Amino acid sequence: MIFGYARVSTNSQARDGNSLEAQVKVLQEVGAEKIFSDVFSGTKNNRPELDKLLKIIQSGDKLIITKLDRIARSVIHGIQLIENLSDKGVIIDVLNMGIIDNSPTGKLIRNIMLSFAEFERDLIMQRTLEGKAVARQNSDFRDGRPKKFSRTQINHALELLKTHSYKQVVAMTGISRATIARAKAVQKLVYDS
């Protein structure tokens, strides 16, 4: 059986043809019969769809991936994963590199490419941390996702809640029940303190 594996870090990732759709399309074009795909960071070793694939792939099967960093961005994890698959008799075809095996040349190329992938991931993480450090110097900086609703909108929803049900307030404001309930709990804590 010919399996394919695709991965992106986030649903919105679409740079350099790395979107999930682009990877799946390429894998189908080169003959993958069954494709598994994950939306998980490359830093995570346990990815649900990859784990499912690893449980069913057998000797004589072929695994196709578009790039080595799609399956592993850590040198240690990548080496273990590829050696386990090769030892099991699985053919590993990395489209931008070719067939990866446990020959001395195959190991050298695999290790170099995995090192570059890990290096790239580490640089991205470092730049992200540096960017956040610079942004934190701005007094308006808030770590995490920006608030979807302003304090005024939340207060309005809480006022409406005095005379309407949660369902009605959600319909009128577009603010989720969970958000309103959290704001109400915070408000109660403030007033009870």
C-alpha positions as CSV (number, residue, x, y, z in Angstrom):
1,M,0.0,0.0,0.0
2,I,1.2,3.5,-0.7
3,F,0.6,5.9,2.1
4,G,1.0,9.7,2.2
5,Y,1.5,11.9,5.2
6,A,0.9,15.7,5.3
7,R,1.3,18.2,8.2
8,V,0.9,21.9,8.8
9,S,1.5,23.7,12.0
10,T,-1.7,25.8,11.8
11,N,-4.9,25.7,9.6
12,S,-3.9,29.0,8.0
13,Q,-0.4,27.9,7.0
14,A,-0.1,28.3,3.2
15,R,3.4,29.5,2.5
16,D,5.7,27.9,0.0
17,G,3.2,25.3,-1.1
18,N,3.1,23.8,2.4
19,S,-0.7,24.2,2.9
20,L,-2.4,20.9,3.8
21,E,-4.4,21.1,0.5
22,A,-1.2,21.6,-1.6
23,Q,0.5,18.7,0.2
24,V,-2.4,16.3,-0.2
25,K,-2.8,17.2,-3.9
26,V,0.9,16.4,-4.5
27,L,0.7,13.2,-2.6
28,Q,-2.4,12.1,-4.6
29,E,-0.6,13.0,-7.9
30,V,2.4,10.8,-7.0
31,G,0.2,7.8,-6.2
32,A,-0.6,7.9,-2.5
33,E,-3.6,5.6,-2.0
34,K,-4.4,6.7,1.6
35,I,-3.3,10.0,3.1
36,F,-3.1,10.9,6.7
37,S,-2.8,14.6,7.7
38,D,-2.3,16.5,10.9
39,V,-2.6,20.1,12.0
40,F,0.0,20.1,14.7
41,S,3.3,21.9,15.4
42,G,6.4,20.0,14.2
43,T,7.7,20.2,17.7
44,K,5.0,17.7,18.8
45,N,6.2,14.1,18.7
46,N,2.7,12.5,19.1
47,R,0.4,13.6,16.3
48,P,-2.9,11.7,16.1
49,E,-3.0,10.9,12.4
50,L,0.7,10.1,12.2
51,D,0.2,7.7,15.2
52,K,-2.7,6.0,13.3
53,L,-0.5,5.7,10.2
54,L,2.4,4.2,12.2
55,K,0.1,1.6,13.7
56,I,-1.1,0.2,10.3
57,I,1.9,0.6,8.0
58,Q,3.7,-2.7,7.3
59,S,6.7,-4.2,5.6
60,G,6.5,-3.6,1.8
61,D,4.4,-0.4,2.2
62,K,5.6,2.9,0.9
63,L,5.3,6.2,2.8
64,I,5.5,9.4,0.8
65,I,6.0,12.9,2.3
66,T,6.5,16.1,0.4
67,K,9.4,17.3,2.7
68,L,11.3,15.8,5.6
69,D,10.3,18.5,8.0
70,R,6.6,17.5,7.5
71,I,7.2,14.3,9.4
72,A,9.8,15.5,11.9
73,R,11.6,18.7,12.8
74,S,13.6,17.3,15.6
75,V,16.8,15.4,14.7
76,I,16.3,12.8,17.4
77,H,12.7,12.1,16.7
78,G,13.2,12.0,12.9
79,I,16.1,9.6,13.2
80,Q,14.1,7.3,15.4
81,L,11.0,7.4,13.3
82,I,12.8,6.8,10.0
83,E,15.0,4.0,11.4
84,N,11.9,2.3,12.9
85,L,10.1,2.5,9.6
86,S,13.1,1.3,7.6
87,D,13.7,-1.5,10.0
88,K,10.1,-2.5,9.6
89,G,10.6,-2.7,5.8
90,V,8.8,0.5,4.9
91,I,10.0,2.5,1.9
92,I,10.3,6.2,2.7
93,D,10.0,8.6,-0.2
94,V,10.6,12.2,0.5
95,L,9.6,14.0,-2.7
96,N,12.2,16.8,-2.5
97,M,15.0,14.3,-1.6
98,G,14.2,10.8,-2.9
99,I,14.2,7.5,-1.1
100,I,15.6,7.5,2.4
101,D,17.1,4.3,3.7
102,N,19.4,3.2,6.5
103,S,22.5,3.0,4.2
104,P,25.4,5.1,5.3
105,T,24.7,7.7,2.6
106,G,21.0,7.6,3.4
107,K,21.7,8.2,7.1
108,L,24.1,11.1,6.3
109,I,21.6,12.9,4.1
110,R,18.7,12.2,6.5
111,N,20.7,13.6,9.5
112,I,21.9,16.7,7.6
113,M,18.4,17.5,6.4
114,L,16.8,16.9,9.8
115,S,19.5,19.1,11.4
116,F,18.6,21.9,8.9
117,A,14.8,21.4,9.7
118,E,15.5,21.6,13.5
119,F,17.8,24.6,13.0
120,E,15.0,26.4,11.0
121,R,12.4,25.6,13.6
122,D,14.7,27.0,16.4
123,L,15.4,30.2,14.4
124,I,11.6,30.7,14.0
125,M,11.1,30.2,17.7
126,Q,14.0,32.6,18.5
127,R,12.7,35.3,16.2
128,T,9.2,34.9,17.7
129,L,10.5,35.4,21.2
130,E,12.6,38.4,20.1
131,G,9.6,39.9,18.4
132,K,7.5,39.5,21.6
133,A,10.3,41.0,23.7
134,V,10.3,44.1,21.5
135,A,6.5,44.3,21.4
136,R,6.3,44.0,25.2
137,Q,8.1,47.3,25.5
138,N,4.9,48.9,24.0
139,S,2.5,49.8,26.9
140,D,-0.4,48.7,24.7
141,F,1.0,45.2,24.2
142,R,-1.2,42.3,25.4
143,D,0.2,38.8,25.2
144,G,-1.9,36.2,23.5
145,R,-4.8,36.5,21.1
146,P,-6.4,40.0,20.9
147,K,-9.7,40.4,22.7
148,K,-12.6,39.9,20.3
149,F,-15.0,42.2,22.2
150,S,-14.3,45.5,24.0
151,R,-15.0,46.1,27.7
152,T,-18.0,48.3,26.6
153,Q,-19.5,45.4,24.6
154,I,-19.0,42.9,27.5
155,N,-20.6,45.4,29.9
156,H,-23.5,45.9,27.6
157,A,-24.0,42.1,27.4
158,L,-23.9,41.9,31.2
159,E,-26.5,44.6,31.4
160,L,-28.7,42.8,29.0
161,L,-28.4,39.7,31.0
162,K,-30.2,41.3,33.8
163,T,-33.5,41.3,31.8
164,H,-32.8,38.6,29.1
165,S,-31.7,35.0,29.0
166,Y,-28.2,33.9,28.0
167,K,-29.6,32.7,24.7
168,Q,-31.2,36.0,24.0
169,V,-28.1,38.0,24.9
170,V,-25.9,35.7,22.7
171,A,-28.3,36.3,19.8
172,M,-28.4,40.1,20.3
173,T,-24.7,40.7,20.9
174,G,-22.9,37.8,19.1
175,I,-20.9,37.2,22.2
176,S,-20.7,33.6,23.2
177,R,-22.4,32.2,26.3
178,A,-19.0,31.1,27.7
179,T,-17.5,34.6,27.3
180,I,-20.5,36.2,29.0
181,A,-20.4,33.7,31.8
182,R,-16.7,34.3,32.4
183,A,-17.3,38.1,32.5
184,K,-20.1,37.6,34.9
185,A,-18.0,35.4,37.2
186,V,-15.2,38.0,37.1
187,Q,-17.7,40.8,37.8
188,K,-19.0,38.8,40.8
189,L,-15.5,38.3,42.1
190,V,-14.8,42.0,41.9
191,Y,-18.0,43.0,43.7
192,D,-17.6,40.3,46.3
193,S,-14.1,41.3,47.1
